[in-house]
Amino acid sequence: MLHKTKGIVFRFTKYGETSIIVNIFTEVFGLQSYIVNGVRSNSKRSKIALYQPLTLLDLVVYYKENANILRIKEVKCYHPYHSITHVVRKSAIAMFIIEVLNKAVKEQSHAEEIHEFISRSLLLLDRQLHFENFHLIFLLGLSKHLGFGPNLTEEIIGGHWMDKEEEQLLKELMHADYETPVPMNYDQRQTLLISLLRFYSNHIDNFGEMKSLPVLREVLQ
């Protein structure tokens, strides 16, 4: 059966000589896998650009319950990014977000809410001029949608030490949105990031190390 849905590309893997398997988080069905044939050809009509991670898509897809791999009938990008792909610091944040999503988002429940949060976040990142705390607020917001959002700073800090100023900054971030200014220096931002990643590791099985973290640290200095 055919369905219309919006979707966010999480990742793709090569399949055969010219095809891919693409994982897309859809607002209707949650995380789904689709096979797309012929997109890795050298043809000028190749649509591989549509399946780059974090691309925002309008889709018409085939759906069958319990099917492992499905097919896409129609696809188009409804918001080509203006700055995320060109501004190095935004690209580093986007790479970090991609890795977090692939590690953390596996739920099919609340798909519409999760999709709305991620897509709205990406649209804001694309147009924001001040985004130094974006990844921190994204982690806090996503945790709420995944069902383990913190109510108190102690839930994030756990048994680890954090000075009072950093804890106050964390509290402010917990009540902030993307456009709320929360001034802090580089070291404070790194401390809060490590605390949030540890918090994620405590709630998500096999969350593991973040490969994109060194790049993020380098470009946000």
Beta strands, then each sheet from edge to edge (+ up, - down):
strand 1: 2-15
strand 2: 19-26
strand 3: 30-36
strand 4: 56-62
strand 5: 70-77
sheet 1: 1+ 2- 3+ 5+ 4- 1+
end
